[in-house]
Amino acid sequence: MSYLGSGELEEEGENDLGEYEGERNEVGERHGQGKARLPNGDTYEGNYEFGKRHGQGTYKFKNGARYIGDYVKNKKHGQGTFIYPDGSRYEGEWADDQRHGQGVYYYVNNDTYTGEWFNHQRHGQGTYLYAETGSKYVGTWVHGRQEGAAELIHLNHRYQGKFINKNPVGPGKYIFDVGCEQHGEYCLTDMERGEAKEEEETLVNIVPKWKALNITELALWTPTLSEEQPPPEGQGQEEPQGLTGVGDPSEDIQAEGFEGELEPRGADEDVDTFRQESQENSYDIDQGNLNFDEEPSDLQD
């Protein structure tokens, strides 16, 4: 797939001059605005400096791909848009001919990734939107894979936890729109597939298994103010020193490390019903339309 990117689409170097019309400097080098038709059939129109593509320009490959953006000494560097032969495209930052920095990739199936890139791969903080289901992964990426603290958001529920090599691992929680949370943990189990001879290794598929621990109300933060007696008349009031324990409510919902359990606080009928059902049957990942075996459509390592 075109996600592999422009590494498959080599541009002609400065020594492959081809045909050129445009400005030159005093020593005859391409310098300023110009157009070039290269020996391999590619074309370039834009700025040159001392014989190299430098500044704004448009490079068109003979297979239909094209790059529109900044160049530095013949390499894509700065802001630019790369449109691939299949119609997918990347818009964002480049460094030394690589997707590097902040950028958005629009895939053929209408999925999108918005976030950080490093050496041509998704790396750092980013959001992947699955167009078909409307679900999205918001969190950390490492060398193109979902890994680290993240939140997987669906239409009527979400999962918060930690991912390793695309799979949820360890403590986490599901948050449901009915007004409750299910805390638990994911354990990786080995499921053997196929047969193998003694000398050969058996094919193993790692599958995350959810183990529910308890159900609670949503962890909402409510401010409480203690009633204090007014100071004696005539005495000045000190400036407030800040409320102890008051923080961002989001701190109560961490993306990883759910080692403490939250106590239920008088749940409503929906929560009671959900708790009763969950005691008998823990939340089934398949019921939530989650499939951690599937990768984003572009991951073809």
Secondary structure, 3 states (H helix, E strand, C coil): CHHHHHHHCCCCCCCCCCEEEEEECCCCCEEEEEEEECCCCCEEEEEEECCEEEEEEEEECCCCCEEEEEEECCEEEEEEEEECCCCCEEEEEEECCEEEEEEEEECCCCCEEEEEEECCEEEEEEEEECCCCCCEEEEEEECCEEEEEEEEECCCEEEEEEEECCEEEEEEEEEECCCEEEEEEEEEEEEECCCCCCCCCCCEEEEEEEEEEEEEECCCCCCCCCCCCCCCCCCCCCCCCCCCCCCCHHHHCCCCCCCCCCCCCCCCHHHHHHHHHHHHCCCCHHHHCCCCCCCCCCCCC
